[in-house]
Amino acid sequence: MTTGFIEGLQGLLKSGTQLPTLPTIVFQVHAVLDDDRKGAADVAALIERDPALTARLLRAANSAFYAGGSERVASVYAAIQRIGLDQVRALCLVLAVVQALGSRRRALNHETLWGHSGAVGAVARYLWVSTHGTGVAADDVYVAGLLHDVGLLVLDQFFAEEFDRLAGLRQEIELPLWQHEEDLLGMDHGEVGGLLLGSWSLPGSVVDAVTYHHRPEDAPAKHRKVCEVVQAAELLCSEEGWGLPDEQPLGADGRSTLSGLGFPPGQVPAIVEDIRSLSARAAGVA
């Protein structure tokens, strides 16, 4: 099945018809944000042209992660003011991916997937900032965390037979899903997601972090720490109740990864407590 799957995936990525593309609005928003003469009002006016993106941005702005108990906002401009221009770029990109891949529902529970992804994104960003990560923007780490499992959507929506077979294998043999994927498909869902995001011309740091989030030791050296951070974020979120049932078990321990990231043992309990609170608040963002 390995050869057939890889050929099928390559054909899907090249087809340009079956696979969704990122909405043009994403690139327009990025262009406006890159223009020093533009501000929040210009970004808001652009986003308001896309009703679906508007609805998702308002939902995110009113989530526990951004609202923090504040009054609900009802305008895109107010949402941008709350979220901040720096994170609007990252959030619009992720919300566009949710929109592009959210229309075809099959076996995978999208609500659970994006709840898990929102938690992982926020925790990955927190860990990156806490460890003084350099060379990659914290918002790109946030995007990588939010999109780390996007390959599962591709498998579920476009390779139903293989996805169902993987579910059967998990019931027969208790191994991490990504190991079953490597055995059956020749690559795991991180690699599948990385190929998709690469075809959409996302930053290399995001593509690598998604590709290698289960195997950071195999990542290019310049992005290895980002991969380790995303892996740690997923493990920790799963241990705090924001895991993805389709992936369990993950086959590693979250607290041990904190030591690997350089946190002294004495700080681990406090870090875990921060993550417990943060993951719960962030789960509704996407």
C-alpha positions as CSV (number, residue, x, y, z in Angstrom):
1,M,0.0,0.0,0.0
2,T,3.0,2.3,0.6
3,T,3.8,3.0,-3.0
4,G,0.1,3.5,-3.9
5,F,-0.5,5.9,-1.1
6,I,2.5,8.1,-1.9
7,E,1.7,8.2,-5.6
8,G,-1.9,9.1,-4.7
9,L,-0.8,11.9,-2.4
10,Q,1.6,13.3,-5.0
11,G,-1.2,13.2,-7.5
12,L,-3.5,15.0,-5.1
13,L,-1.0,17.8,-4.4
14,K,-0.3,18.3,-8.1
15,S,-4.0,18.1,-9.2
16,G,-5.0,21.7,-8.3
17,T,-8.6,20.6,-8.4
18,Q,-9.4,18.2,-5.6
19,L,-7.3,19.8,-2.9
20,P,-8.6,23.1,-1.5
21,T,-6.4,26.2,-1.9
22,L,-5.9,29.0,0.6
23,P,-8.4,31.8,0.0
24,T,-7.0,34.9,-1.7
25,I,-8.0,37.0,1.3
26,V,-5.1,35.4,3.3
27,F,-2.5,36.8,0.9
28,Q,-4.3,40.2,0.7
29,V,-4.3,40.4,4.5
30,H,-0.6,39.6,4.6
31,A,0.1,42.3,2.0
32,V,-1.8,44.9,4.0
33,L,0.0,44.0,7.2
34,D,3.3,44.3,5.5
35,D,2.5,47.8,4.4
36,D,3.7,50.3,7.0
37,R,1.1,52.8,5.8
38,K,-1.8,50.6,6.7
39,G,-3.3,49.9,10.1
40,A,-6.1,48.0,11.9
41,A,-8.9,49.8,10.0
42,D,-7.5,48.7,6.7
43,V,-7.1,45.1,7.8
44,A,-10.6,45.1,9.2
45,A,-12.1,46.5,6.0
46,L,-10.4,43.7,4.0
47,I,-11.4,40.9,6.4
48,E,-15.0,42.1,6.4
49,R,-15.2,41.2,2.7
50,D,-15.1,37.5,3.6
51,P,-18.1,36.6,5.8
52,A,-16.7,33.2,6.7
53,L,-13.4,34.6,7.9
54,T,-15.2,37.4,9.7
55,A,-17.3,34.9,11.6
56,R,-14.3,32.8,12.6
57,L,-12.3,35.8,13.6
58,L,-15.1,37.1,15.9
59,R,-15.4,33.7,17.4
60,A,-11.7,33.6,18.1
61,A,-11.7,37.1,19.6
62,N,-14.6,36.1,21.9
63,S,-13.0,32.9,23.0
64,A,-11.7,32.5,26.5
65,F,-8.1,32.7,25.3
66,Y,-8.4,36.3,23.9
67,A,-11.5,37.6,25.8
68,G,-10.5,36.6,29.3
69,G,-13.9,37.4,30.7
70,S,-14.2,40.8,28.8
71,E,-17.3,41.8,27.0
72,R,-18.0,40.3,23.6
73,V,-16.9,42.2,20.6
74,A,-19.1,42.4,17.5
75,S,-17.0,44.1,14.9
76,V,-13.9,43.0,13.1
77,Y,-12.1,46.2,14.0
78,A,-12.7,45.5,17.7
79,A,-11.6,41.9,17.3
80,I,-8.3,43.1,15.8
81,Q,-7.8,45.5,18.6
82,R,-8.3,42.8,21.1
83,I,-6.1,40.2,19.3
84,G,-3.4,42.5,18.2
85,L,-2.1,43.0,14.7
86,D,0.9,40.8,15.3
87,Q,-1.3,37.8,15.9
88,V,-4.0,38.6,13.3
89,R,-1.6,37.4,10.5
90,A,-1.1,34.1,12.2
91,L,-4.8,33.7,13.2
92,C,-6.1,34.6,9.7
93,L,-3.8,32.0,8.1
94,V,-5.0,29.3,10.5
95,L,-8.6,30.2,10.2
96,A,-8.3,30.1,6.4
97,V,-6.9,26.6,6.6
98,V,-9.8,25.6,8.9
99,Q,-12.2,27.0,6.3
100,A,-10.4,25.3,3.4
101,L,-10.4,21.9,5.0
102,G,-13.5,22.1,7.1
103,S,-16.3,21.5,4.6
104,R,-15.8,17.7,4.2
105,R,-16.5,15.9,7.4
106,R,-16.0,12.1,7.6
107,A,-14.7,10.0,10.5
108,L,-12.5,12.6,12.2
109,N,-14.2,14.8,14.8
110,H,-13.3,18.4,13.7
111,E,-14.4,20.0,16.9
112,T,-12.1,17.8,18.9
113,L,-9.3,18.2,16.4
114,W,-9.4,22.0,16.4
115,G,-9.8,22.2,20.2
116,H,-6.7,20.1,20.6
117,S,-4.9,22.2,17.9
118,G,-5.8,25.5,19.6
119,A,-4.4,24.3,22.9
120,V,-1.2,23.0,21.2
121,G,-0.7,26.3,19.3
122,A,-0.9,28.4,22.4
123,V,1.3,26.1,24.5
124,A,3.9,25.9,21.8
125,R,4.1,29.7,21.6
126,Y,4.4,29.9,25.4
127,L,7.2,27.3,25.5
128,W,9.0,29.1,22.6
129,V,8.9,32.5,24.4
130,S,9.8,30.9,27.8
131,T,12.9,29.2,26.3
132,H,13.9,32.4,24.5
133,G,13.7,30.7,21.1
134,T,15.4,32.7,18.3
135,G,15.4,32.6,14.5
136,V,11.7,31.9,14.2
137,A,8.9,34.3,15.1
138,A,6.7,33.2,18.1
139,D,3.6,33.7,15.9
140,D,5.0,31.2,13.4
141,V,5.5,28.7,16.2
142,Y,1.9,29.4,17.2
143,V,0.8,28.6,13.6
144,A,2.9,25.4,13.6
145,G,1.2,24.2,16.8
146,L,-2.3,25.0,15.4
147,L,-1.6,23.2,12.2
148,H,0.5,20.3,13.4
149,D,-2.2,17.7,12.8
150,V,-3.6,19.1,9.5
151,G,-2.3,15.9,7.8
152,L,-5.0,13.9,9.6
153,L,-7.6,16.0,7.8
154,V,-6.0,15.1,4.5
155,L,-5.9,11.4,5.3
156,D,-9.5,11.4,6.6
157,Q,-11.0,13.4,3.7
158,F,-9.0,12.1,0.7
159,F,-7.7,8.7,1.8
160,A,-10.7,7.2,3.6
161,E,-9.7,3.5,3.1
162,E,-6.2,4.1,4.5
163,F,-7.6,6.2,7.4
164,D,-10.1,3.4,8.3
165,R,-7.4,0.8,8.1
166,L,-5.2,2.8,10.5
167,A,-8.1,2.9,13.0
168,G,-8.4,-0.8,12.8
169,L,-4.6,-1.3,13.3
170,R,-4.8,0.9,16.4
171,Q,-7.4,-1.5,17.9
172,E,-5.3,-4.5,17.1
173,I,-1.9,-3.2,18.2
174,E,-1.4,-0.3,20.7
175,L,1.2,1.8,19.1
176,P,1.2,5.6,18.5
177,L,-0.8,6.4,15.3
178,W,2.2,8.0,13.6
179,Q,4.1,4.7,13.8
180,H,1.2,2.8,12.3
181,E,1.2,5.4,9.5
182,E,4.8,4.9,8.8
183,D,4.4,1.2,8.6
184,L,1.2,1.3,6.4
185,L,1.7,4.4,4.3
186,G,5.5,5.1,4.3
187,M,5.1,8.4,6.1
188,D,3.2,9.8,9.1
189,H,0.5,12.5,9.2
190,G,3.1,15.2,10.0
191,E,4.8,14.6,6.7
192,V,1.5,14.6,4.9
193,G,0.6,17.9,6.5
194,G,4.1,19.3,5.8
195,L,3.7,18.5,2.1
196,L,0.3,20.3,2.0
197,L,1.6,23.4,3.8
198,G,4.7,23.4,1.6
199,S,2.4,23.4,-1.5
200,W,0.7,26.5,0.0
201,S,4.1,28.3,0.4
202,L,4.0,28.6,4.2
203,P,7.3,29.5,6.0
204,G,9.9,26.7,6.1
205,S,9.9,26.8,9.9
206,V,6.1,26.0,10.0
207,V,6.4,23.3,7.4
208,D,9.3,21.6,9.2
209,A,7.7,21.8,12.6
210,V,4.5,20.2,11.2
211,T,6.5,17.6,9.3
212,Y,8.7,16.5,12.2
213,H,6.5,17.1,15.2
214,H,6.6,13.4,16.1
215,R,10.3,13.0,15.0
216,P,12.1,16.2,15.9
217,E,15.5,14.4,15.9
218,D,15.1,14.0,12.1
219,A,14.4,17.7,11.5
220,P,16.9,20.1,9.9
221,A,19.1,21.5,12.6
222,K,17.9,25.1,12.1
223,H,14.3,24.2,12.9
224,R,14.9,21.3,15.3
225,K,14.0,23.3,18.4
226,V,10.7,24.4,16.9
227,C,9.9,20.8,16.2
228,E,10.8,19.8,19.8
229,V,8.6,22.6,21.2
230,V,5.6,21.5,19.1
231,Q,6.1,17.9,20.2
232,A,6.3,19.0,23.8
233,A,3.2,21.1,23.5
234,E,1.2,18.3,22.1
235,L,2.3,15.8,24.7
236,L,1.6,18.3,27.5
237,C,-1.8,19.3,26.2
238,S,-2.7,15.6,25.8
239,E,-1.7,14.9,29.4
240,E,-3.9,17.9,30.6
241,G,-7.0,16.5,28.9
242,W,-6.7,18.3,25.5
243,G,-5.5,15.3,23.5
244,L,-6.8,13.9,20.3
245,P,-8.3,10.4,20.8
246,D,-7.5,9.4,17.3
247,E,-3.7,9.7,18.1
248,Q,-3.5,8.2,21.5
249,P,-1.1,6.9,22.8
250,L,1.6,9.4,21.7
251,G,4.4,7.2,23.0
252,A,6.3,9.8,25.0
253,D,6.2,11.8,28.3
254,G,5.4,15.5,28.3
255,R,7.2,16.4,31.5
256,S,10.4,14.8,30.3
257,T,10.4,17.0,27.2
258,L,10.4,20.1,29.4
259,S,13.8,19.1,30.8
260,G,15.0,18.5,27.2
261,L,14.0,22.1,26.4
262,G,16.2,23.4,29.2
263,F,13.7,23.9,32.0
264,P,15.3,23.2,35.4
265,P,13.5,20.3,37.3
266,G,12.4,22.7,40.0
267,Q,10.5,24.9,37.5
268,V,8.6,22.0,35.9
269,P,5.6,22.0,38.3
270,A,5.0,25.7,37.8
271,I,5.3,25.4,34.0
272,V,2.8,22.5,34.0
273,E,0.4,24.6,36.0
274,D,0.7,27.5,33.5
275,I,0.1,25.0,30.7
276,R,-2.9,23.5,32.4
277,S,-4.6,26.9,32.5
278,L,-3.4,28.1,29.1
279,S,-4.4,24.9,27.2
280,A,-7.9,25.1,28.6
281,R,-8.4,28.7,27.6
282,A,-6.9,28.3,24.1
283,A,-8.9,25.2,23.1
284,G,-11.7,27.1,21.4
285,V,-9.6,29.5,19.3
286,A,-9.7,27.7,16.0
